[in-house]
Amino acid sequence: MNNVVLTGNDLTIEELISVSREHTEVTIAEEKIQAVLDSRKIVDDIIAEERVVYGVTTGFGSLCNVSISREDSSQLQENLIRTHSSGFGDPLAEDEVRAVMLIRINSLVKGYSGIRMETVNTLLEMLNKNVIPFIPEKGSLGASGDLAPLSHMVLPMLGLGRAYYEGELLSGKEAMERAGIPVIKLAAKEGLALINGTTVLAGIGALATYDAVELLKLSDIAGALSMEANRGIIDAFYEKLHLIRPHKGCLATAKNLRELLDGSSYITHTAELRVQDAYTLRCMPQVHGANKDSIAYVLEKVEIEINAGTDNPIITPDGDVISGGNFHGEPMAQPFDFLGIALAEIGNISERRVERLVNSQLSGLPSFLVKHPGLNSGFMITQYACAALVSENKVLAHPASVDSITSCENQEDFVSMGTIAARKAREILKNSRRVVATEIMAACQAIEFRADEGLKLGVGTEIAYNVFRETVKTIEHDKDIEIYDELEKATAVLTDGKMVRLVEDKVKIAIQ
């Protein structure tokens, strides 16, 4: 992707990923520049006429009844940024900050925020030159926008705060100087326009949602490999079974598994080796499918949100100034809680399949998938680690959106906690990805114990197996490895995208 052009209306999640992770250049559509200019003129007229408008000629939050003079309108905006930048914790990752900046620019160019074009251009230039504000991850209630983290985004624009440039954490002033970007002085309404929105929760959640779609595909690959390692029964994936309960995700999963396993002589049919498989094998369409349906719903909401106007007040093209609640994160808080639950379930079922692979009483293979158990522990503690991760996920999956704490002298008396929901989903994703990586590693090891049976892998699983074995080798003896390093390699295989890409060259893995 050579260039992403922002219109405020049609940014895709693929474009967001390209900008956030591949540093694709961003420009603004010519017609949207005029929309920004027109919106700004309305704000200038409000100032000249000394009309009472929230956040322009008044204070903020519960201070909305305090009038601000024309002479103080600029200082009001700078004060807003200085005092609202009260975040805490580790900084957001570079790709998350880039996603936040992109979404905020996309919202501003819709022409409803009353911001100056030169201010938008400053943020755009920071994005294109990769000046990354230091944004602590904690401190947002997900209502009245992501006020604290977005204020940290704005600080370097004013020559304040801190920012990364060329891999070095610098003062905001020095980062801007090194990048050759002039700092600005905020005009009336601009501080509010920059920080009053759901941009941080949308950015974090959008990246997690994109990665969740990839993990859905990997979980089907992992499940198919586990099917072969366990000589599973394919009959449970027949289309005619799923057509009588036609949830889209179930149908898609069953089809994915049939195609991944096409041509495999590892898989069996009912009563050949056993009558039925355990649920973690037999019910993959139902469980994986439910996760697919949930994440497809979240993806739909993300695509709306990254093109939304979430400022307050909104300046309409006909001159109306409307104080509303578009900054409220509830429309995304619930979906991101839903995302966390679905991601936790991916890890839950995968961990149970890991247990089936390493447990000799269930698999019929050597204990912990090593030739000489006793002297060697093999995969014993990999299952412990997976169990710890999925247990942690169960805590993290508790919904954030059901909580609320009153703020701002009871003016802001119901908040979403949507940013917490997005951050939790991101952590659950990381944990479940590690579990799925462990399952693939264990399944590949288990399959090798059946090498002397003369069996053939499926058309999709063979590709996945070969990609995996390019990086992660068979474990023969404990003395030859440090298991953490092998797990790290396995996780890297899943995150670099090669496995899904090569499998999909042969077998399309759908989520709906």
Backbone hydrogen bonds, N-H to C=O, Kabsch-Sander energy under -0.5 kcal/mol:
donor,donor_aa,acceptor,acceptor_aa,energy
4,V,25,E,-2.4
5,V,3,N,-0.5
6,L,4,V,-0.5
6,L,27,T,-2.7
16,L,12,T,-2.2
17,I,13,I,-2.1
18,S,14,E,-2.1
19,V,15,E,-2.5
20,S,16,L,-2.8
21,R,17,I,-2.7
22,E,17,I,-0.7
22,E,18,S,-1.2
23,H,19,V,-0.8
24,T,18,S,-1.6
25,E,2,N,-0.6
27,T,4,V,-2.6
29,A,6,L,-2.8
32,K,29,A,-1.2
33,I,29,A,-0.9
33,I,30,E,-0.8
34,Q,30,E,-0.9
35,A,31,E,-1.0
36,V,32,K,-2.0
37,L,33,I,-2.2
38,D,34,Q,-2.7
39,S,35,A,-1.9
40,R,36,V,-2.2
41,K,37,L,-1.9
42,I,38,D,-1.3
43,V,39,S,-1.4
44,D,40,R,-2.5
45,D,41,K,-2.3
46,I,42,I,-2.0
47,I,43,V,-2.2
48,A,44,D,-2.3
49,E,45,D,-2.4
50,E,46,I,-0.6
50,E,47,I,-0.8
51,R,46,I,-1.9
53,V,51,R,-0.9
55,G,59,G,-0.9
56,V,53,V,-2.0
57,T,53,V,-2.4
58,T,53,V,-0.6
59,G,63,L,-1.1
59,G,66,V,-1.5
63,L,60,F,-2.6
64,C,61,G,-1.3
66,V,63,L,-1.9
67,S,65,N,-0.6
68,I,57,T,-2.6
72,D,69,S,-0.6
73,S,69,S,-0.6
73,S,70,R,-0.9
76,L,72,D,-2.5
77,Q,73,S,-1.1
78,E,74,S,-1.8
79,N,75,Q,-2.9
80,L,76,L,-1.9
81,I,77,Q,-1.6
82,R,78,E,-2.5
83,T,79,N,-2.4
84,H,80,L,-1.9
85,S,81,I,-1.2
86,S,84,H,-2.4
88,F,138,K,-2.0
92,L,135,I,-2.6
97,V,93,A,-2.4
98,R,94,E,-2.6
99,A,95,D,-2.0
100,V,96,E,-2.3
101,M,97,V,-2.7
102,L,98,R,-2.4
103,I,99,A,-2.6
104,R,100,V,-2.4
105,I,101,M,-2.4
106,N,102,L,-2.5
107,S,103,I,-2.1
108,L,104,R,-2.4
109,V,105,I,-2.2
110,K,107,S,-1.2
111,G,108,L,-1.5
120,V,116,R,-1.7
121,N,117,M,-2.6
122,T,118,E,-1.5
123,L,119,T,-1.7
124,L,120,V,-2.4
125,E,121,N,-2.7
126,M,122,T,-2.1
127,L,123,L,-2.0
128,N,124,L,-2.6
129,K,125,E,-2.2
130,N,127,L,-0.8
131,V,126,M,-2.7
132,I,130,N,-0.8
132,I,164,Y,-2.5
134,F,162,R,-2.5
135,I,133,P,-0.8
137,E,90,D,-2.5
138,K,88,F,-2.4
143,A,145,G,-0.8
145,G,327,F,-1.0
146,D,197,G,-3.3
147,L,145,G,-1.8
150,L,146,D,-2.3
151,S,147,L,-1.8
152,H,148,A,-1.6
153,M,149,P,-1.4
154,V,150,L,-1.6
155,L,151,S,-1.8
157,M,154,V,-1.4
158,L,154,V,-0.8
158,L,155,L,-1.6
159,G,156,P,-1.5
160,L,155,L,-2.6
163,A,170,L,-2.3
164,Y,132,I,-3.3
165,Y,168,E,-2.4
168,E,165,Y,-1.5
170,L,163,A,-3.1
170,L,168,E,-0.6
172,G,161,G,-3.0
173,K,159,G,-0.6
175,A,171,S,-2.6
176,M,172,G,-2.1
177,E,173,K,-2.1
178,R,174,E,-2.9
179,A,175,A,-1.8
180,G,176,M,-0.7
180,G,177,E,-0.9
181,I,176,M,-2.8
184,I,157,M,-2.8
189,K,55,G,-0.5
190,E,187,A,-1.7
191,G,187,A,-0.5
193,A,189,K,-2.3
194,L,190,E,-1.9
195,I,191,G,-1.4
196,N,192,L,-2.2
197,G,195,I,-1.5
202,A,198,T,-2.1
203,G,199,T,-2.3
204,I,200,V,-2.6
205,G,201,L,-2.2
206,A,202,A,-2.5
207,L,203,G,-1.9
208,A,204,I,-2.0
209,T,205,G,-2.4
210,Y,206,A,-2.4
211,D,207,L,-2.4
212,A,208,A,-1.9
213,V,209,T,-1.8
214,E,210,Y,-1.5
215,L,211,D,-2.2
216,L,212,A,-2.2
217,K,213,V,-1.5
218,L,214,E,-2.2
219,S,215,L,-2.4
220,D,216,L,-1.5
221,I,217,K,-1.9
222,A,218,L,-3.0
223,G,219,S,-2.5
224,A,220,D,-2.3
225,L,221,I,-2.3
226,S,222,A,-2.3
227,M,223,G,-2.1
228,E,224,A,-1.9
229,A,225,L,-2.5
230,N,226,S,-2.0
231,R,228,E,-1.2
232,G,227,M,-3.3
234,I,232,G,-0.6
234,I,268,T,-2.5
236,A,233,I,-0.7
237,F,234,I,-2.6
238,Y,235,D,-1.8
241,L,238,Y,-0.9
242,H,238,Y,-1.2
243,L,239,E,-2.0
244,I,241,L,-0.7
245,R,242,H,-1.1
247,H,245,R,-2.2
251,L,247,H,-2.5
252,A,248,K,-2.6
253,T,249,G,-2.6
254,A,250,C,-2.6
255,K,251,L,-2.1
256,N,252,A,-2.7
257,L,253,T,-2.7
258,R,254,A,-2.4
259,E,255,K,-2.4
260,L,256,N,-2.8
261,L,257,L,-2.1
262,D,259,E,-0.8
264,S,261,L,-2.4
265,S,456,K,-2.4
266,Y,456,K,-0.9
268,T,232,G,-3.4
271,A,274,R,-2.4
272,E,269,H,-2.2
273,L,269,H,-0.6
273,L,274,R,-0.5
281,L,278,A,-1.5
282,R,278,A,-2.9
283,C,279,Y,-2.8
284,M,281,L,-1.1
287,V,283,C,-2.6
288,H,284,M,-2.3
289,G,284,M,-0.8
289,G,285,P,-1.1
290,A,286,Q,-1.6
291,N,287,V,-1.8
292,K,288,H,-2.2
293,D,289,G,-2.4
294,S,290,A,-2.2
295,I,291,N,-2.6
296,A,292,K,-2.4
297,Y,293,D,-1.7
298,V,294,S,-1.9
299,L,295,I,-2.6
300,E,296,A,-1.8
301,K,297,Y,-1.7
302,V,298,V,-2.6
303,E,299,L,-2.2
304,I,300,E,-1.2
305,E,301,K,-2.5
306,I,302,V,-2.5
307,N,304,I,-1.2
308,A,305,E,-1.7
310,T,308,A,-0.7
314,I,322,I,-2.6
315,I,112,Y,-2.8
316,T,314,I,-0.7
316,T,320,D,-2.8
319,G,316,T,-2.2
322,I,314,I,-2.5
322,I,320,D,-0.5
323,S,321,V,-0.6
324,G,322,I,-0.7
328,H,325,G,-2.0
329,G,142,G,-2.3
332,M,329,G,-1.8
333,A,329,G,-2.5
334,Q,330,E,-1.6
336,F,332,M,-2.4
337,D,333,A,-2.0
338,F,334,Q,-2.4
339,L,335,P,-2.6
340,G,336,F,-2.1
341,I,337,D,-2.0
342,A,338,F,-2.5
343,L,339,L,-2.6
344,A,340,G,-2.2
345,E,341,I,-1.9
346,I,342,A,-1.6
347,G,343,L,-1.7
348,N,344,A,-2.5
349,I,345,E,-2.2
350,S,346,I,-1.6
351,E,347,G,-2.6
352,R,348,N,-1.5
353,R,349,I,-1.5
354,V,350,S,-2.1
355,E,351,E,-2.1
356,R,352,R,-1.6
357,L,353,R,-1.6
358,V,354,V,-2.2
359,N,355,E,-1.5
360,S,358,V,-0.8
362,L,359,N,-1.5
363,S,359,N,-2.4
364,G,360,S,-2.1
368,F,358,V,-2.6
369,L,366,P,-2.0
370,V,367,S,-1.0
374,G,376,N,-2.0
376,N,372,H,-1.8
379,F,368,F,-2.5
380,M,377,S,-2.1
383,Q,379,F,-1.2
383,Q,380,M,-0.7
384,Y,380,M,-0.9
385,A,381,I,-2.6
386,C,382,T,-2.1
387,A,383,Q,-2.6
388,A,384,Y,-2.4
389,L,385,A,-2.2
390,V,386,C,-2.6
391,S,387,A,-1.9
392,E,388,A,-2.3
393,N,389,L,-2.2
394,K,390,V,-1.5
395,V,391,S,-1.1
396,L,392,E,-2.4
397,A,393,N,-2.4
398,H,395,V,-1.4
403,D,400,A,-1.8
407,S,412,E,-2.4
411,Q,408,C,-2.1
412,E,407,S,-1.7
413,D,411,Q,-1.0
417,M,141,L,-3.3
421,A,417,M,-1.7
422,A,418,G,-2.2
423,R,419,T,-2.4
424,K,420,I,-2.6
425,A,421,A,-2.1
426,R,422,A,-2.0
427,E,423,R,-1.8
428,I,424,K,-2.6
429,L,425,A,-2.4
430,K,426,R,-1.8
431,N,427,E,-2.1
432,S,428,I,-2.9
433,R,429,L,-2.6
434,R,430,K,-1.7
435,V,431,N,-1.7
436,V,432,S,-2.6
437,A,433,R,-2.4
438,T,434,R,-2.0
439,E,435,V,-2.3
440,I,436,V,-2.4
441,M,437,A,-2.2
442,A,438,T,-2.6
443,A,439,E,-3.1
444,C,440,I,-2.4
445,Q,441,M,-1.7
446,A,442,A,-2.7
447,I,443,A,-2.6
448,E,444,C,-1.3
449,F,445,Q,-0.7
449,F,446,A,-1.1
450,R,447,I,-1.5
451,A,448,E,-1.2
453,E,450,R,-2.1
454,G,451,A,-1.4
455,L,450,R,-0.5
459,V,262,D,-2.4
460,G,260,L,-1.7
461,T,260,L,-1.7
462,E,458,G,-2.2
463,I,459,V,-0.6
464,A,460,G,-2.0
465,Y,461,T,-2.9
466,N,462,E,-2.4
467,V,463,I,-2.4
468,F,464,A,-2.4
469,R,465,Y,-2.5
470,E,466,N,-0.9
470,E,467,V,-0.6
471,T,467,V,-0.5
471,T,468,F,-1.4
472,V,468,F,-2.9
473,K,471,T,-0.6
476,E,474,T,-0.8
480,D,477,H,-1.7
481,I,478,D,-1.7
485,D,482,E,-1.1
486,E,482,E,-1.3
487,L,483,I,-2.5
488,E,484,Y,-2.4
489,K,485,D,-2.1
490,A,486,E,-2.4
491,T,487,L,-2.5
492,A,488,E,-2.3
493,V,489,K,-1.9
494,L,490,A,-1.3
495,T,491,T,-1.8
496,D,492,A,-1.8
499,M,493,V,-0.7
501,R,497,G,-2.2
502,L,498,K,-2.7
503,V,499,M,-2.5
504,E,500,V,-2.7
505,D,501,R,-0.8
506,K,502,L,-0.5
506,K,503,V,-1.6
507,V,503,V,-3.5
510,A,508,K,-0.8
